[in-house]
Each structure stands twice: as structure tokens, then as C-alpha cells.
């Protein structure tokens, strides 16, 4: 049996080093799918982050990327609920779809950080 892991909102260390520029890889994927406009949005967000944090997002940077993803999805879940609450045209799709993803990522985090209990 696996022990359930409680989420701890303790900040992670700042990123250090890293190898692969994540935004370049995401932009390549998006452009290959014909989504240049979204690739440009990704680059704009990364440039903003680079100004704010002094570095671009890189793989193998000393942080737990799954935890970062989970925390960003929690923020997105709140924004999507806000959209749902403020909607006058029925924008209710995003919240339940994001919730499904949050549940999957949390399960993955639990598995990653769990310990076997006898």
C-alpha cells in the first residue's frame, strides 16, 4: 500500500543551471503543428519570465517540474473558476477540463513522492 502524500506549499529553490531551453522546444512543437501564433505567445511569456527572474526556463534546473506544473495548474484552476463565475455567455468548459488535469498531475505527484507502507 502507498502512503498518501500531503501537498506542501513550501517554495522550491530558485532554478540553477539547466540544459535545454524549454520554450525553444515548445515553440518547435507548436510551429510543427501550425500554431505559430501560440508559439509567439509562449516566447513572449518566457521573455517576461526572463526579465522577472533573470533566466529562461531550462530542463534539469534543480527544481521539481511536476510540482511546478501542479502549482501553475492550481492557479489556472482558480482563474478558470473565476471565468465560470463571471461568465455571461456560458464559458463553463475550462474549469472541469482543468480539474481533470489537476487530478491527474496530483496523482502523479503522489506516486512520485509516496513511500510504501506495510
MDTraj code that builds the backbone (N, CA, C; nanometers):
import mdtraj as md
import numpy as np

residues = "UNK UNK UNK UNK UNK UNK UNK UNK UNK UNK UNK UNK UNK UNK UNK UNK UNK UNK UNK UNK UNK UNK UNK UNK UNK UNK UNK UNK UNK UNK UNK UNK UNK UNK UNK UNK UNK UNK UNK UNK UNK UNK UNK UNK UNK UNK UNK UNK UNK UNK UNK UNK UNK UNK UNK UNK UNK UNK UNK UNK UNK UNK UNK UNK UNK UNK UNK UNK UNK UNK UNK UNK UNK UNK UNK UNK UNK UNK UNK UNK UNK UNK UNK UNK UNK UNK UNK UNK UNK UNK UNK UNK UNK UNK UNK UNK UNK UNK UNK UNK UNK UNK UNK UNK UNK UNK UNK UNK UNK UNK UNK UNK UNK UNK UNK UNK UNK UNK".split()
xyz = np.array([
    [0.0843, -0.1162, 0.0000],
    [0.0000, 0.0000, 0.0000],
    [0.0903, 0.1245, 0.0000],
    [0.0458, 0.2294, -0.0689],
    [0.1224, 0.3534, -0.0746],
    [0.0669, 0.4541, 0.0246],
    [0.1570, 0.5255, 0.0887],
    [0.1172, 0.6313, 0.1813],
    [0.0737, 0.7529, 0.1015],
    [-0.0387, 0.8137, 0.1403],
    [-0.0862, 0.9348, 0.0742],
    [0.0035, 1.0523, 0.1104],
    [0.0346, 1.1351, 0.0121],
    [0.1248, 1.2473, 0.0331],
    [0.0433, 1.3754, 0.0424],
    [0.0675, 1.4527, 0.1479],
    [0.0000, 1.5810, 0.1644],
    [0.0794, 1.6866, 0.0882],
    [0.0081, 1.7718, 0.0172],
    [0.0743, 1.8785, -0.0574],
    [0.1304, 1.9818, 0.0385],
    [0.2539, 2.0177, 0.0166],
    [0.3220, 2.1169, 0.0993],
    [0.3576, 2.2352, 0.0092],
    [0.3039, 2.3513, 0.0397],
    [0.3247, 2.4693, -0.0449],
    [0.4580, 2.5383, -0.0171],
    [0.5542, 2.4660, 0.0353],
    [0.6860, 2.5224, 0.0606],
    [0.7525, 2.5584, -0.0715],
    [0.8077, 2.6784, -0.0811],
    [0.8738, 2.7173, -0.2062],
    [0.9938, 2.6283, -0.2374],
    [1.0133, 2.6055, -0.3642],
    [1.1292, 2.5299, -0.4103],
    [1.2485, 2.6247, -0.4216],
    [1.3676, 2.5677, -0.4345],
    [1.4845, 2.6538, -0.4560],
    [1.4742, 2.7239, -0.5913],
    [1.5439, 2.8346, -0.6051],
    [1.5491, 2.9016, -0.7350],
    [1.6169, 2.8099, -0.8362],
    [1.5782, 2.8212, -0.9629],
    [1.6422, 2.7368, -1.0633],
    [1.7898, 2.7717, -1.0793],
    [1.8706, 2.6696, -1.0992],
    [2.0131, 2.6907, -1.1250],
    [2.0548, 2.6045, -1.2431],
    [2.1411, 2.6609, -1.3259],
    [2.1931, 2.5841, -1.4397],
    [2.0833, 2.5455, -1.5351],
    [2.0839, 2.4219, -1.5691],
    [1.9874, 2.3722, -1.6657],
    [2.0550, 2.3463, -1.7981],
    [1.9879, 2.2711, -1.8819],
    [2.0492, 2.2306, -2.0075],
    [1.9717, 2.2764, -2.1302],
    [1.8484, 2.2373, -2.1401],
    [1.7700, 2.2595, -2.2613],
    [1.6713, 2.3731, -2.2379],
    [1.6681, 2.4705, -2.3285],
    [1.5723, 2.5811, -2.3211],
    [1.4342, 2.5266, -2.3551],
    [1.3482, 2.5195, -2.2554],
    [1.2169, 2.4576, -2.2696],
    [1.1302, 2.5310, -2.3720],
    [1.1313, 2.6633, -2.3699],
    [1.0461, 2.7408, -2.4611],
    [1.0824, 2.7165, -2.6070],
    [1.2093, 2.6994, -2.6347],
    [1.2513, 2.6704, -2.7727],
    [1.1904, 2.5382, -2.8176],
    [1.1926, 2.4398, -2.7283],
    [1.1354, 2.3088, -2.7620],
    [0.9838, 2.3167, -2.7795],
    [0.9164, 2.3905, -2.6906],
    [0.7710, 2.4064, -2.7018],
    [0.7368, 2.4801, -2.8313],
    [0.8108, 2.5861, -2.8611],
    [0.7854, 2.6628, -2.9838],
    [0.8036, 2.5747, -3.1075],
    [0.9054, 2.4904, -3.1076],
    [0.9259, 2.3973, -3.2202],
    [0.8048, 2.3065, -3.2373],
    [0.7576, 2.2502, -3.1256],
    [0.6406, 2.1615, -3.1316],
    [0.5192, 2.2350, -3.1867],
    [0.4948, 2.3544, -3.1359],
    [0.3772, 2.4310, -3.1784],
    [0.3856, 2.4702, -3.3259],
    [0.5033, 2.5134, -3.3678],
    [0.5207, 2.5511, -3.5088],
    [0.5018, 2.4313, -3.6005],
    [0.5480, 2.3147, -3.5576],
    [0.5300, 2.1931, -3.6374],
    [0.3818, 2.1578, -3.6525],
    [0.2985, 2.2024, -3.5581],
    [0.1541, 2.1791, -3.5637],
    [0.0808, 2.2935, -3.6326],
    [0.1563, 2.3922, -3.6820],
    [0.0949, 2.5066, -3.7477],
    [0.0383, 2.6095, -3.6514],
    [0.0876, 2.6095, -3.5293],
    [0.0359, 2.7002, -3.4264],
    [0.1378, 2.8095, -3.3932],
    [0.1825, 2.8795, -3.4970],
    [0.2834, 2.9837, -3.4799],
    [0.2396, 3.0930, -3.3833],
    [0.1101, 3.1262, -3.3878],
    [0.0605, 3.2331, -3.3003],
    [0.0739, 3.1954, -3.1523],
    [0.0506, 3.0704, -3.1194],
    [0.0664, 3.0270, -2.9805],
    [0.2151, 3.0174, -2.9461],
    [0.2973, 2.9764, -3.0423],
    [0.4425, 2.9727, -3.0200],
    [0.4938, 3.1118, -2.9852],
    [0.4421, 3.2125, -3.0523],
    [0.4815, 3.3504, -3.0224],
    [0.4370, 3.3914, -2.8820],
    [0.3203, 3.3460, -2.8398],
    [0.2723, 3.3752, -2.7038],
    [0.3640, 3.3105, -2.6000],
    [0.4055, 3.1879, -2.6258],
    [0.4970, 3.1180, -2.5346],
    [0.6266, 3.1964, -2.5227],
    [0.6812, 3.2371, -2.6342],
    [0.8066, 3.3134, -2.6320],
    [0.7902, 3.4448, -2.5553],
    [0.6774, 3.5107, -2.5734],
    [0.6531, 3.6375, -2.5026],
    [0.6492, 3.6140, -2.3513],
    [0.5834, 3.5057, -2.3086],
    [0.5767, 3.4744, -2.1649],
    [0.7159, 3.4411, -2.1100],
    [0.7935, 3.3695, -2.1876],
    [0.9286, 3.3328, -2.1423],
    [1.0162, 3.4579, -2.1327],
    [1.0032, 3.5482, -2.2282],
    [1.0814, 3.6731, -2.2207],
    [1.0444, 3.7522, -2.0956],
    [0.9152, 3.7543, -2.0628],
    [0.8697, 3.8218, -1.9416],
    [0.9313, 3.7542, -1.8180],
    [0.9279, 3.6233, -1.8152],
    [0.9878, 3.5494, -1.7050],
    [1.1378, 3.5712, -1.6954],
    [1.2014, 3.5809, -1.8102],
    [1.3464, 3.6052, -1.8124],
    [1.3781, 3.7416, -1.7512],
    [1.2982, 3.8424, -1.7834],
    [1.3174, 3.9747, -1.7227],
    [1.2919, 3.9702, -1.5722],
    [1.1870, 3.8981, -1.5327],
    [1.1477, 3.8923, -1.3926],
    [1.2452, 3.8097, -1.3082],
    [1.2896, 3.6943, -1.3615],
    [1.3707, 3.6015, -1.2829],
    [1.5179, 3.5972, -1.3248],
    [1.5511, 3.6636, -1.4360],
    [1.6897, 3.6671, -1.4804],
    [1.7367, 3.5438, -1.5548],
    [1.6453, 3.4540, -1.5863],
    [1.6829, 3.3334, -1.6605],
    [1.5613, 3.2783, -1.7333],
    [1.5879, 3.1998, -1.8352],
    [1.4809, 3.1308, -1.9073],
    [1.4583, 2.9954, -1.8427],
    [1.3428, 2.9369, -1.8669],
    [1.3138, 2.8047, -1.8130],
    [1.3968, 2.7004, -1.8865],
    [1.4723, 2.6234, -1.8095],
    [1.5558, 2.5183, -1.8674],
    [1.5298, 2.3872, -1.7961],
    [1.5420, 2.2798, -1.8715],
    [1.5288, 2.1461, -1.8136],
    [1.6484, 2.1184, -1.7234],
    [1.6291, 2.0340, -1.6248],
    [1.7358, 1.9949, -1.5314],
    [1.7913, 2.1162, -1.4573],
    [1.6997, 2.1974, -1.4023],
    [1.7391, 2.3221, -1.3362],
    [1.7378, 2.3133, -1.1836],
    [1.7251, 2.1918, -1.1310],
    [1.7273, 2.1738, -0.9868],
    [1.5920, 2.1831, -0.9183],
    [1.4880, 2.2056, -0.9955],
    [1.3531, 2.2153, -0.9383],
    [1.2726, 2.0923, -0.9789],
    [1.1651, 2.0666, -0.9069],
    [1.0743, 1.9577, -0.9403],
    [0.9703, 2.0116, -1.0385],
    [0.9858, 1.9772, -1.1647],
    [0.8977, 2.0303, -1.2692],
    [0.7527, 1.9874, -1.2487],
    [0.7307, 1.8671, -1.1958],
    [0.5933, 1.8209, -1.1730],
    [0.5260, 1.9066, -1.0658],
    [0.6001, 1.9434, -0.9621],
    [0.5447, 2.0325, -0.8590],
    [0.5154, 2.1694, -0.9183],
    [0.6072, 2.2213, -1.0001],
    [0.5827, 2.3494, -1.0670],
    [0.4564, 2.3427, -1.1516],
    [0.4411, 2.2340, -1.2279],
    [0.3216, 2.2169, -1.3105],
    [0.1962, 2.2150, -1.2240],
    [0.1995, 2.1390, -1.1153],
    [0.0843, 2.1298, -1.0262],
    [0.0459, 2.2674, -0.9726],
    [0.1457, 2.3436, -0.9284],
    [0.1167, 2.4763, -0.8720],
    [0.0610, 2.5718, -0.9771],
    [0.1147, 2.5674, -1.0970],
    [0.0625, 2.6526, -1.2053],
    [-0.0801, 2.6117, -1.2416],
    [-0.1061, 2.4810, -1.2401],
    [-0.2421, 2.4347, -1.2694],
    [-0.3408, 2.4757, -1.1611],
    [-0.2965, 2.4796, -1.0355],
    [-0.3844, 2.5284, -0.9291],
    [-0.4221, 2.6744, -0.9542],
    [-0.3243, 2.7550, -0.9978],
    [-0.3545, 2.8942, -1.0338],
    [-0.4532, 2.8987, -1.1504],
    [-0.4288, 2.8175, -1.2525],
    [-0.5177, 2.8142, -1.3692],
    [-0.6576, 2.7695, -1.3296],
    [-0.6669, 2.6765, -1.2349],
    [-0.7970, 2.6308, -1.1878],
    [-0.8749, 2.7461, -1.1250],
    [-0.8065, 2.8264, -1.0456],
    [-0.8720, 2.9429, -0.9862],
    [-0.9179, 3.0425, -1.0925],
    [-0.8336, 3.0697, -1.1911],
    [-0.8733, 3.1625, -1.2979],
    [-0.9908, 3.1073, -1.3781],
    [-0.9886, 2.9755, -1.4043],
    [-1.0977, 2.9185, -1.4827],
    [-1.2295, 2.9219, -1.4048],
    [-1.2213, 2.9068, -1.2730],
    [-1.3424, 2.9193, -1.1909],
    [-1.3929, 3.0635, -1.1931],
    [-1.2992, 3.1579, -1.1892],
    [-1.3378, 3.2990, -1.1985],
    [-1.4112, 3.3250, -1.3304],
    [-1.3583, 3.2691, -1.4391],
    [-1.4240, 3.2847, -1.5699],
    [-1.5650, 3.2277, -1.5642],
    [-1.5774, 3.1094, -1.5053],
    [-1.7079, 3.0446, -1.4941],
    [-1.8053, 3.1300, -1.4130],
    [-1.7587, 3.1847, -1.3021],
    [-1.8447, 3.2659, -1.2151],
    [-1.8849, 3.3979, -1.2794],
    [-1.7956, 3.4531, -1.3597],
    [-1.8219, 3.5832, -1.4218],
    [-1.8874, 3.5724, -1.5590],
    [-1.8996, 3.4519, -1.6104],
    [-1.9449, 3.4319, -1.7475],
    [-2.0896, 3.4747, -1.7679],
    [-2.1102, 3.5443, -1.8765],
    [-2.2466, 3.5781, -1.9174],
    [-2.2836, 3.5031, -2.0456],
    [-2.1870, 3.4286, -2.0999],
    [-2.2131, 3.3579, -2.2253],
    [-2.1887, 3.2066, -2.2134],
    [-2.1868, 3.1542, -2.0906],
    [-2.1760, 3.0099, -2.0720],
    [-2.0361, 2.9529, -2.0791],
    [-1.9330, 3.0317, -2.0509],
    [-1.7954, 2.9818, -2.0508],
    [-1.7729, 2.8930, -1.9289],
    [-1.8191, 2.7690, -1.9371],
    [-1.8051, 2.6781, -1.8241],
    [-1.7156, 2.5590, -1.8572],
    [-1.6605, 2.5528, -1.9756],
    [-1.5831, 2.4387, -2.0229],
    [-1.4479, 2.4254, -1.9532],
    [-1.3793, 2.5341, -1.9307],
    [-1.2401, 2.5295, -1.8864],
    [-1.2224, 2.4686, -1.7483],
    [-1.3061, 2.5069, -1.6542],
    [-1.2905, 2.4605, -1.5164],
    [-1.2933, 2.3080, -1.5046],
    [-1.3953, 2.2400, -1.5563],
    [-1.3957, 2.0939, -1.5410],
    [-1.2819, 2.0258, -1.6168],
    [-1.2426, 2.0808, -1.7299],
    [-1.1312, 2.0206, -1.8055],
    [-0.9991, 2.0377, -1.7307],
    [-0.9763, 2.1563, -1.6754],
    [-0.8550, 2.1781, -1.5967],
    [-0.8559, 2.0931, -1.4701],
    [-0.9717, 2.0782, -1.4091],
    [-0.9822, 1.9972, -1.2884],
    [-0.9384, 1.8532, -1.3153],
    [-0.9772, 1.7983, -1.4296],
    [-0.9338, 1.6633, -1.4666],
    [-0.7811, 1.6556, -1.4742],
    [-0.7193, 1.7562, -1.5325],
    [-0.5736, 1.7585, -1.5443],
    [-0.5071, 1.7748, -1.4077],
    [-0.5634, 1.8600, -1.3221],
    [-0.5107, 1.8782, -1.1862],
    [-0.5123, 1.7448, -1.1115],
    [-0.6206, 1.6708, -1.1236],
    [-0.6328, 1.5415, -1.0563],
    [-0.5262, 1.4447, -1.1063],
    [-0.5025, 1.4416, -1.2370],
    [-0.4003, 1.3519, -1.2940],
    [-0.2601, 1.3899, -1.2475],
    [-0.2304, 1.5183, -1.2482],
    [-0.0970, 1.5630, -1.2066],
    [-0.0763, 1.5356, -1.0580],
    [-0.1804, 1.5596, -0.9764],
    [-0.1691, 1.5322, -0.8328],
    [-0.1456, 1.3838, -0.8079],
    [-0.2141, 1.2982, -0.8812],
    [-0.1944, 1.1540, -0.8665],
    [-0.0506, 1.1161, -0.9039],
    [0.0007, 1.1777, -1.0070],
    [0.1387, 1.1515, -1.0486],
    [0.2378, 1.1985, -0.9418],
    [0.2112, 1.3159, -0.8843],
    [0.2956, 1.3663, -0.7754],
    [0.2889, 1.2740, -0.6538],
    [0.1700, 1.2303, -0.6196],
    [0.1543, 1.1393, -0.5062],
    [0.2350, 1.0121, -0.5276],
    [0.2283, 0.9579, -0.6468],
    [0.3025, 0.8364, -0.6786],
    [0.4534, 0.8611, -0.6718],
    [0.4951, 0.9741, -0.7261],
    [0.6375, 1.0089, -0.7284],
    [0.6941, 1.0247, -0.5865],
    [0.6168, 1.0838, -0.4965],
    [0.6649, 1.1164, -0.3634],
    [0.6152, 1.0217, -0.2542],
    [0.5466, 0.9160, -0.2925],
    [0.4904, 0.8261, -0.1920],
    [0.5957, 0.7245, -0.1461],
    [0.5668, 0.6671, -0.0348],
    [0.6505, 0.5600, 0.0187],
    [0.5606, 0.4414, 0.0470],
    [0.6174, 0.3231, 0.0348],
    [0.5401, 0.2030, 0.0625],
    [0.5199, 0.1884, 0.2122],
    [0.3970, 0.1561, 0.2494],
    [0.3628, 0.1334, 0.3894],
    [0.3164, -0.0117, 0.4003],
    [0.3727, -0.0830, 0.4925],
    [0.3374, -0.2259, 0.5092],
    [0.2267, -0.2407, 0.6095],
])
top = md.Topology()
chain = top.add_chain()
for i, resn in enumerate(residues, 1):
    res = top.add_residue(resn, chain, resSeq=i)
    for name in ("N", "CA", "C"):
        top.add_atom(name, md.element.get_by_symbol(name[0]), res)
traj = md.Trajectory(xyz[None], top)
